Amino acid sequence: MRYAGARHAGVTEAKIAAMDDESSDLLTARERAAVKFAEKLAVDHHKVDDAFWAELRAHFSEAEIIELAAHATVYIGFGRLNEIVGIEI
């Protein structure tokens, strides 16, 4: 989130910090759902159950969910690759 495009789009350090706080009013309900989805994919994908799919569908279209999942899994994968080969960011 700390790249120039994100800054240009209005992402602040406060908003980045708010990603760890599900009750933060700095994130929209849609943003909180996206962060929660990425967290579940990274930590315990088995917790992405029918109830959570329904929650996602309240905020995103099917196409948006696929795009969100694709982006999240790419970055999760890069993070894991960086970790196992010892690249520090």
C-alpha positions as CSV (number, residue, x, y, z in Angstrom):
1,M,0.0,0.0,0.0
2,R,3.0,2.3,0.3
3,Y,3.6,2.8,-3.4
4,A,3.1,6.0,-5.4
5,G,-0.2,4.9,-7.0
6,A,-1.8,4.2,-3.6
7,R,-0.6,7.6,-2.3
8,H,-2.0,9.3,-5.4
9,A,-5.3,7.5,-4.7
10,G,-5.4,8.9,-1.2
11,V,-4.1,6.1,0.9
12,T,-2.5,7.5,4.1
13,E,-0.4,5.9,6.9
14,A,-3.5,6.1,9.1
15,K,-5.6,4.1,6.6
16,I,-2.8,1.5,6.3
17,A,-2.7,1.2,10.1
18,A,-6.5,0.9,10.1
19,M,-6.3,-2.3,8.1
20,D,-5.5,-4.1,11.4
21,D,-8.6,-2.7,13.1
22,E,-11.9,-4.2,11.9
23,S,-13.8,-1.5,13.7
24,S,-12.0,1.5,12.2
25,D,-14.1,4.1,10.6
26,L,-11.2,5.0,8.2
27,L,-12.2,1.9,6.1
28,T,-15.5,1.4,4.4
29,A,-17.4,-1.8,5.0
30,R,-16.3,-2.9,1.5
31,E,-12.7,-2.2,2.3
32,R,-13.0,-4.1,5.6
33,A,-14.5,-7.1,3.8
34,A,-11.6,-7.1,1.3
35,V,-9.0,-7.0,4.0
36,K,-10.8,-9.7,6.0
37,F,-10.9,-11.9,2.8
38,A,-7.2,-11.4,2.1
39,E,-6.4,-12.2,5.8
40,K,-8.4,-15.4,5.6
41,L,-6.8,-16.4,2.4
42,A,-3.3,-15.8,3.9
43,V,-3.9,-17.4,7.3
44,D,-6.6,-20.0,7.1
45,H,-8.4,-20.3,3.8
46,H,-10.7,-23.0,5.3
47,K,-12.5,-20.3,7.1
48,V,-13.8,-18.9,3.8
49,D,-17.2,-20.6,4.3
50,D,-20.7,-20.1,2.9
51,A,-21.4,-17.3,5.4
52,F,-18.3,-15.4,4.5
53,W,-19.1,-15.8,0.7
54,A,-22.5,-14.2,1.5
55,E,-20.7,-11.4,3.3
56,L,-18.4,-10.8,0.3
57,R,-21.3,-10.8,-2.1
58,A,-23.0,-8.0,-0.1
59,H,-20.1,-5.8,-1.1
60,F,-18.7,-7.2,-4.4
61,S,-19.9,-8.6,-7.6
62,E,-18.8,-12.1,-8.7
63,A,-16.3,-10.6,-11.1
64,E,-14.9,-8.3,-8.3
65,I,-14.5,-11.2,-6.0
66,I,-12.5,-13.2,-8.6
67,E,-10.3,-10.1,-9.2
68,L,-9.9,-9.6,-5.4
69,A,-9.0,-13.2,-4.9
70,A,-6.5,-13.2,-7.8
71,H,-4.7,-10.1,-6.6
72,A,-4.6,-11.3,-3.0
73,T,-3.3,-14.7,-3.9
74,V,-0.5,-13.2,-6.1
75,Y,0.7,-10.9,-3.3
76,I,0.4,-13.7,-0.7
77,G,2.5,-15.9,-2.9
78,F,5.1,-13.2,-3.5
79,G,5.3,-12.7,0.3
80,R,5.8,-16.3,0.9
81,L,8.4,-16.6,-1.8
82,N,10.3,-13.6,-0.4
83,E,10.2,-15.2,3.0
84,I,11.6,-18.6,1.9
85,V,14.4,-17.2,-0.3
86,G,15.3,-14.5,2.3
87,I,14.4,-11.3,0.4
88,E,13.6,-8.5,2.9
89,I,11.3,-5.8,1.7
